[in-house]
Amino acid sequence: MRRLPLTLLAASLILAVGTASAATQTTIPAAAVKAAEQLRDKAMNDNTSYQIVESLTTEVGPRLAGSPADQRGREWAIAKFKALGFDKVYTEQVTYPLWERRSEHAEIVAPFPQPLTLIALGYSSGTPKGGLTADVVRFDSLDALKKADPASVKGKIVYVDARMQRHKDGQDYAIGSAIRVGGPVIASKMGAAAFLLRSAGTDANSRTPHTGVTGFKDPKEAIPAAALSNPDADQLTRVLAHGKPVSIKLELDCGISGTYTGANVIGEFTGKKHPDEVVAIGGHLDSWDPGTGAIDDGAGVAIAMAAAKLIGEMPQRPDRTIRVIAFANEEMGLWGGRAYADKHGAEVAKFQLGTESDFGARKVWRMSASVKPEARGAIEQMAQVLAPIGVAYDAKRAGGGGSDLSQMHAKGMAALSLTQDGTDYFDFHHTANDTLDKIDPKELAQNVAVYAAFSYMAAQANGDFGSAPGAFANDGAEE
């Protein structure tokens, strides 16, 4: 046998390794890239998403989980999926505690009597009949509360006074949500009578409080918990600054009254080549009750529905299935997302790529991804398609999949994060001001363009993005 010269042998080995490596790369075919560009451009001038969110917020309105509107919302979603032409529409049950809000009232009793504007928080207990009156003890941060002597808290109303600032990526919500979720639990364990916080919001001049969930897991440990509007928090802080004991009378009529079974509502356009492989997108169908849930998260449901509809209208079905999930009860603790992951986690390898829209309706400006290294080139191809409509790819940041689909990501689903401009999102989040007028139809359409283009390219990819049990357990995904 003739031996190859050493240099030729080495070159042959390098070529062989390079060819094998190239074969394992996930890529988007040129025809799919071109089709995605056409989808992008069509979506930018399509108003389907605005029509959807207008329908939801007008015909159903607020959709507090477990309320009569919860059922109406599910019926609306089933009908809308069918009207939009989805191939398959179905529901999957989700059971959770039924928390109800009936009324809330508060007033400073001394030293300067006056009413306060506030709203009860999810899983808060009610006050005794006739309300409760107690002195207030103020902390400027969650850490300060954690370090407090329990004797200084016992029997008092704990008030945590930390202010959020506006940021494009909404980063200060990490401060506000941690106080709202964790603060009441800590205060309860220290023997507090009740808990108040400055609303987790950035609308400094609006006397509209922001609701949201607490971290109570056991109703027996819950105490009355509520959020003050920012101006009312300012007022309480000024009263406390006089150095006199401040007492508040708090009356909350709310609490858990059993369990409720709702459902995730799911629509699909079935893939023609790999129908069992899924690109998953969605939003959550429930909302808090003061507003109509337009930006949180009617917009997310509308974006996903409209993006999938545009793909479904193409001359040929995509290679893989496009699945839109309208999740149940995200607001009270990701109940729909967790139920979905419990049911489908074992089949995570069939999930090609996924993400949920749950950060309003302003333009998407950043994309990040958690995918296998061999799929980074495909993500770069997506980024090139999305760049002309203002989306920058941050290759150093992990992608978490959005709120509910973060639960599938935790099981090993490859995921994107598509970040909207959240500069003013927390002005309206969880308030009575979360209404349709906060949505710009053109900005909403840009979101649809992003979701339609990436979903189609993922569905047409040669290769996968790395979904597998436990695949992204340590990727440090950020939402």
JOCOR-V111376 format. One record per residue. N is the residue number from 0. RES is the residue in three letters. PHI is phi in whole degrees, 0 to 359 (999 if undefined). OMEGA is omega in radians with two decimals (NA if undefined). BURIAL is I if it has 16 or more other C-alpha atoms within 10 Angstrom, else O. Layout:
N;RES;PHI;OMEGA;BURIAL, N;RES;PHI;OMEGA;BURIAL
This chain:
0;MET;999;-3.14;O, 1;ARG;286;3.13;O, 2;ARG;273;3.06;O, 3;LEU;285;2.99;O, 4;PRO;304;-3.07;O, 5;LEU;304;-3.10;O, 6;THR;294;3.12;O, 7;LEU;292;3.10;O, 8;LEU;297;3.14;O, 9;ALA;298;3.14;O, 10;ALA;297;3.13;O, 11;SER;295;3.12;O, 12;LEU;296;3.12;O, 13;ILE;299;3.13;O, 14;LEU;298;-3.14;O, 15;ALA;296;3.13;O, 16;VAL;295;-3.14;O, 17;GLY;297;3.13;O, 18;THR;296;3.12;O, 19;ALA;296;3.13;O, 20;SER;296;3.14;O, 21;ALA;298;-3.11;O, 22;ALA;294;-3.12;O, 23;THR;268;-3.12;O, 24;GLN;287;3.01;I, 25;THR;273;-3.11;I, 26;THR;225;3.06;I, 27;ILE;255;3.14;I, 28;PRO;302;-3.10;O, 29;ALA;303;-3.14;O, 30;ALA;296;3.13;O, 31;ALA;290;3.09;I, 32;VAL;298;3.14;I, 33;LYS;297;3.12;O, 34;ALA;296;3.12;I, 35;ALA;294;3.07;I, 36;GLU;297;3.11;I, 37;GLN;292;3.07;O, 38;LEU;300;3.12;I, 39;ARG;306;-3.07;I, 40;ASP;293;3.10;O, 41;LYS;295;-3.11;O, 42;ALA;296;-3.12;I, 43;MET;297;-3.14;I, 44;ASN;241;-3.10;O, 45;ASP;248;-3.08;I, 46;ASN;252;-3.13;O, 47;THR;301;-3.09;I, 48;SER;297;3.13;I, 49;TYR;293;3.09;I, 50;GLN;298;-3.14;O, 51;ILE;293;-3.09;I, 52;VAL;290;3.04;I, 53;GLU;297;3.12;I, 54;SER;298;-3.09;I, 55;LEU;296;-3.06;I, 56;THR;285;3.13;I, 57;THR;272;-3.03;O, 58;GLU;276;3.14;O, 59;VAL;246;-3.14;I, 60;GLY;78;-3.14;I, 61;PRO;301;-3.02;I, 62;ARG;228;3.11;I, 63;LEU;298;-3.10;I, 64;ALA;305;3.11;I, 65;GLY;89;3.12;I, 66;SER;279;3.06;I, 67;PRO;305;3.13;O, 68;ALA;289;3.08;I, 69;ASP;300;3.11;I, 70;GLN;296;3.12;I, 71;ARG;297;3.10;O, 72;GLY;296;3.11;I, 73;ARG;295;3.12;I, 74;GLU;297;3.10;O, 75;TRP;298;-3.09;I, 76;ALA;296;3.11;I, 77;ILE;300;-3.13;I, 78;ALA;295;-3.11;O, 79;LYS;291;3.08;I, 80;PHE;305;-3.12;I, 81;LYS;294;-3.14;O, 82;ALA;296;3.14;O, 83;LEU;278;3.02;I, 84;GLY;90;3.12;I, 85;PHE;299;-3.10;I, 86;ASP;292;-3.02;O, 87;LYS;220;3.13;O, 88;VAL;227;-3.11;I, 89;TYR;204;3.13;O, 90;THR;234;3.04;I, 91;GLU;227;-3.00;O, 92;GLN;294;3.08;O, 93;VAL;223;-3.12;I, 94;THR;248;-3.07;I, 95;TYR;204;3.09;I, 96;PRO;295;3.12;I, 97;LEU;266;3.09;I, 98;TRP;257;-3.10;I, 99;GLU;236;3.04;I, 100;ARG;251;3.09;I, 101;ARG;243;3.11;O, 102;SER;199;3.08;O, 103;GLU;209;-3.14;I, 104;HIS;204;3.07;I, 105;ALA;210;3.06;I, 106;GLU;207;2.98;I, 107;ILE;283;-3.13;I, 108;VAL;270;-3.12;I, 109;ALA;206;0.14;O, 110;PRO;271;-3.08;O, 111;PHE;234;-3.03;O, 112;PRO;303;3.11;O, 113;GLN;185;-3.14;O, 114;PRO;283;3.06;O, 115;LEU;235;3.08;I, 116;THR;263;-3.10;I, 117;LEU;207;3.13;I, 118;ILE;216;3.13;I, 119;ALA;291;3.14;I, 120;LEU;260;-3.13;I, 121;GLY;302;-3.09;I, 122;TYR;73;2.96;I, 123;SER;299;2.96;I, 124;SER;274;3.03;I, 125;GLY;278;3.03;I, 126;THR;274;3.05;I, 127;PRO;301;3.09;O, 128;LYS;303;-3.07;O, 129;GLY;92;3.09;O, 130;GLY;86;3.05;O, 131;LEU;230;3.10;I, 132;THR;235;-3.11;I, 133;ALA;204;3.06;I, 134;ASP;287;-3.11;I, 135;VAL;257;2.99;I, 136;VAL;237;-3.01;I, 137;ARG;259;3.01;I, 138;PHE;229;-3.10;I, 139;ASP;268;3.11;O, 140;SER;198;3.07;I, 141;LEU;293;3.12;I, 142;ASP;298;3.13;O, 143;ALA;297;3.09;O, 144;LEU;295;-3.13;I, 145;LYS;301;-3.07;O, 146;LYS;272;-3.05;O, 147;ALA;289;3.00;O, 148;ASP;288;-3.13;O, 149;PRO;307;3.14;O, 150;ALA;296;3.14;O, 151;SER;281;-3.07;O, 152;VAL;252;-3.01;I, 153;LYS;306;3.09;I, 154;GLY;79;-3.09;I, 155;LYS;251;3.02;I, 156;ILE;267;3.11;I, 157;VAL;282;3.11;I, 158;TYR;234;3.10;I, 159;VAL;256;-2.94;I, 160;ASP;243;3.11;I, 161;ALA;238;-3.02;I, 162;ARG;257;3.04;I, 163;MET;274;3.05;I, 164;GLN;244;3.13;I, 165;ARG;287;3.02;I, 166;HIS;214;-3.12;I, 167;LYS;301;-3.12;O, 168;ASP;266;3.10;I, 169;GLY;67;-2.97;I, 170;GLN;298;-3.10;O, 171;ASP;287;3.08;I, 172;TYR;296;3.06;I, 173;ALA;300;3.09;O, 174;ILE;286;-3.07;I, 175;GLY;297;-3.10;I, 176;SER;291;3.11;I, 177;ALA;297;3.11;O, 178;ILE;292;-3.09;I, 179;ARG;294;-3.11;I, 180;VAL;281;-3.02;I, 181;GLY;272;-3.07;O, 182;GLY;303;3.14;I, 183;PRO;299;-3.14;I, 184;VAL;294;3.12;I, 185;ILE;297;-3.14;I, 186;ALA;299;3.12;I, 187;SER;298;-3.13;I, 188;LYS;294;3.13;O, 189;MET;269;3.07;I, 190;GLY;89;3.13;I, 191;ALA;293;3.11;I, 192;ALA;281;-3.10;I, 193;ALA;196;-3.08;I, 194;PHE;222;3.02;I, 195;LEU;231;2.98;I, 196;LEU;223;2.90;I, 197;ARG;295;-3.07;I, 198;SER;311;3.04;I, 199;ALA;281;-3.10;I, 200;GLY;204;-3.06;I, 201;THR;247;3.14;I, 202;ASP;273;-2.98;I, 203;ALA;299;-3.01;I, 204;ASN;252;-3.10;O, 205;SER;258;3.14;O, 206;ARG;274;-3.10;I, 207;THR;235;-3.09;I, 208;PRO;286;-3.14;I, 209;HIS;253;3.06;I, 210;THR;275;-3.11;I, 211;GLY;152;-3.02;I, 212;VAL;272;2.97;I, 213;THR;260;-3.13;I, 214;GLY;264;-3.14;I, 215;PHE;295;3.09;I, 216;LYS;256;-3.12;O, 217;ASP;242;-3.13;O, 218;PRO;304;-3.13;O, 219;LYS;291;-3.13;O, 220;GLU;264;-3.07;O, 221;ALA;287;3.01;I, 222;ILE;237;3.08;I, 223;PRO;300;-3.08;I, 224;ALA;217;-3.08;I, 225;ALA;209;3.12;I, 226;ALA;246;3.05;I, 227;LEU;273;2.96;I, 228;SER;299;-3.12;I, 229;ASN;300;3.08;I, 230;PRO;297;3.11;I, 231;ASP;288;3.04;I, 232;ALA;296;3.06;I, 233;ASP;303;-3.11;I, 234;GLN;295;3.13;O, 235;LEU;298;3.12;I, 236;THR;297;3.11;O, 237;ARG;295;3.12;O, 238;VAL;297;3.13;I, 239;LEU;297;-3.11;I, 240;ALA;294;3.10;O, 241;HIS;287;3.05;O, 242;GLY;82;3.11;O, 243;LYS;262;3.05;O, 244;PRO;302;-3.14;O, 245;VAL;245;3.10;I, 246;SER;241;-3.12;I, 247;ILE;234;2.97;I, 248;LYS;259;-3.06;I, 249;LEU;238;3.09;I, 250;GLU;232;3.09;I, 251;LEU;239;3.04;I, 252;ASP;250;-3.07;I, 253;CYS;196;3.06;I, 254;GLY;148;3.13;I, 255;ILE;277;-3.11;I, 256;SER;231;3.11;O, 257;GLY;117;3.10;O, 258;THR;237;-3.09;O, 259;TYR;218;3.07;O, 260;THR;246;3.05;O, 261;GLY;252;-3.11;I, 262;ALA;195;2.83;I, 263;ASN;283;3.11;I, 264;VAL;249;-2.94;I, 265;ILE;232;3.05;I, 266;GLY;233;-3.09;I, 267;GLU;224;2.79;I, 268;PHE;254;-2.96;I, 269;THR;283;3.11;I, 270;GLY;293;-3.07;I, 271;LYS;273;-3.14;O, 272;LYS;256;-3.09;O, 273;HIS;231;-3.04;O, 274;PRO;296;-3.13;O, 275;ASP;271;3.07;O, 276;GLU;259;-2.85;I, 277;VAL;232;2.84;I, 278;VAL;260;-3.01;I, 279;ALA;254;3.06;I, 280;ILE;224;3.12;I, 281;GLY;171;3.07;I, 282;GLY;202;3.11;I, 283;HIS;256;-3.01;I, 284;LEU;279;-3.12;I, 285;ASP;284;3.03;I, 286;SER;210;2.94;I, 287;TRP;286;-2.94;I, 288;ASP;272;-3.10;I, 289;PRO;293;3.14;I, 290;GLY;260;3.12;I, 291;THR;255;3.06;I, 292;GLY;64;-3.11;I, 293;ALA;285;-3.14;I, 294;ILE;274;-3.11;I, 295;ASP;224;0.07;I, 296;ASP;221;3.06;I, 297;GLY;304;3.12;I, 298;ALA;300;-3.13;I, 299;GLY;297;3.09;I, 300;VAL;298;-3.11;I, 301;ALA;294;3.13;I, 302;ILE;301;-3.09;I, 303;ALA;292;3.12;I, 304;MET;300;-3.08;I, 305;ALA;292;3.11;I, 306;ALA;298;3.14;I, 307;ALA;295;3.13;I, 308;LYS;300;3.12;I, 309;LEU;298;3.09;I, 310;ILE;294;-3.14;I, 311;GLY;295;-3.14;I, 312;GLU;274;-3.14;O, 313;MET;292;-3.10;O, 314;PRO;305;3.11;O, 315;GLN;234;3.06;O, 316;ARG;297;3.08;I, 317;PRO;295;-3.12;I, 318;ASP;296;-3.13;I, 319;ARG;247;-3.10;I, 320;THR;286;3.00;I, 321;ILE;262;-3.08;I, 322;ARG;246;3.08;I, 323;VAL;252;-3.12;I, 324;ILE;244;3.00;I, 325;ALA;263;-2.96;I, 326;PHE;284;3.07;I, 327;ALA;273;2.93;I, 328;ASN;41;2.96;I, 329;GLU;289;-2.95;I, 330;GLU;297;-3.07;I, 331;MET;262;3.05;I, 332;GLY;129;3.06;I, 333;LEU;57;-3.08;I, 334;TRP;297;3.13;I, 335;GLY;293;3.12;I, 336;GLY;295;-3.13;I, 337;ARG;291;3.10;I, 338;ALA;295;3.13;I, 339;TYR;296;3.13;I, 340;ALA;294;3.09;I, 341;ASP;298;-3.09;O, 342;LYS;282;-2.99;O, 343;HIS;245;-3.10;O, 344;GLY;301;-3.10;I, 345;ALA;292;-3.14;O, 346;GLU;253;-3.03;I, 347;VAL;300;-3.13;I, 348;ALA;297;3.13;I, 349;LYS;276;-3.14;I, 350;PHE;270;-3.07;I, 351;GLN;295;-3.09;I, 352;LEU;191;-3.13;I, 353;GLY;203;2.98;I, 354;THR;194;3.12;I, 355;GLU;245;3.05;I, 356;SER;267;-3.14;I, 357;ASP;207;3.11;I, 358;PHE;212;3.07;I, 359;GLY;94;-3.00;I, 360;ALA;226;3.04;I, 361;ARG;288;-3.07;I, 362;LYS;297;2.96;I, 363;VAL;289;-3.12;I, 364;TRP;238;-3.09;I, 365;ARG;218;3.04;I, 366;MET;237;3.00;I, 367;SER;223;-2.99;I, 368;ALA;214;2.92;I, 369;SER;243;-3.12;I, 370;VAL;220;3.09;I, 371;LYS;291;-3.10;I, 372;PRO;305;-3.09;O, 373;GLU;289;3.14;I, 374;ALA;258;-3.12;I, 375;ARG;298;3.11;I, 376;GLY;297;3.11;O, 377;ALA;293;3.08;I, 378;ILE;295;3.07;I, 379;GLU;298;3.09;O, 380;GLN;297;3.07;I, 381;MET;299;-3.12;I, 382;ALA;300;3.13;I, 383;GLN;295;3.10;I, 384;VAL;288;-3.07;I, 385;LEU;273;-3.10;I, 386;ALA;303;-3.12;O, 387;PRO;296;3.10;O, 388;ILE;252;2.93;I, 389;GLY;93;-3.11;O, 390;VAL;258;3.11;I, 391;ALA;259;3.14;I, 392;TYR;266;3.06;I, 393;ASP;259;-3.04;O, 394;ALA;288;-3.10;O, 395;LYS;269;-3.09;O, 396;ARG;261;3.10;I, 397;ALA;283;3.08;I, 398;GLY;250;-3.02;I, 399;GLY;256;3.09;I, 400;GLY;91;-3.08;I, 401;GLY;85;-2.97;I, 402;SER;295;-3.07;I, 403;ASP;292;-3.12;I, 404;LEU;287;2.96;I, 405;SER;300;3.13;I, 406;GLN;289;3.03;I, 407;MET;287;3.07;I, 408;HIS;300;3.11;I, 409;ALA;296;3.08;I, 410;LYS;278;3.12;I, 411;GLY;123;3.12;I, 412;MET;283;3.00;I, 413;ALA;298;-2.95;I, 414;ALA;215;2.98;I, 415;LEU;252;2.80;I, 416;SER;237;3.14;I, 417;LEU;243;-2.93;I, 418;THR;268;3.04;I, 419;GLN;279;3.04;I, 420;ASP;289;-3.08;I, 421;GLY;257;-3.05;I, 422;THR;305;-3.12;I, 423;ASP;249;-3.09;I, 424;TYR;302;-3.08;I, 425;PHE;277;2.90;I, 426;ASP;288;-2.99;I, 427;PHE;246;-3.04;I, 428;HIS;306;3.07;I, 429;HIS;64;3.14;I, 430;THR;233;3.04;I, 431;ALA;294;3.14;I, 432;ASN;272;3.05;I, 433;ASP;279;-3.06;I, 434;THR;226;-2.97;I, 435;LEU;300;-3.10;I, 436;ASP;297;3.12;O, 437;LYS;279;-3.08;I, 438;ILE;256;3.03;I, 439;ASP;267;-3.08;O, 440;PRO;304;-3.13;I, 441;LYS;290;3.10;I, 442;GLU;292;3.09;I, 443;LEU;298;3.14;I, 444;ALA;297;3.09;I, 445;GLN;298;3.06;I, 446;ASN;300;3.13;I, 447;VAL;298;3.12;I, 448;ALA;300;3.12;I, 449;VAL;297;-3.08;I, 450;TYR;292;-3.14;I, 451;ALA;294;-3.09;I, 452;ALA;294;-3.10;I, 453;PHE;293;-3.10;I, 454;SER;298;-3.14;I, 455;TYR;294;3.13;I, 456;MET;297;3.08;I, 457;ALA;296;-3.13;I, 458;ALA;292;-3.07;I, 459;GLN;262;-3.02;I, 460;ALA;299;2.94;I, 461;ASN;273;-3.07;I, 462;GLY;106;-3.07;I, 463;ASP;246;-3.08;I, 464;PHE;252;2.99;I, 465;GLY;104;3.10;I, 466;SER;299;3.12;I, 467;ALA;191;-3.14;I, 468;PRO;307;3.10;I, 469;GLY;73;-2.99;O, 470;ALA;297;-3.04;I, 471;PHE;237;-3.05;I, 472;ALA;297;-3.03;O, 473;ASN;236;-3.04;O, 474;ASP;271;3.08;O, 475;GLY;65;-3.09;O, 476;ALA;302;3.11;I, 477;GLU;242;3.09;O, 478;GLU;244;NA;I
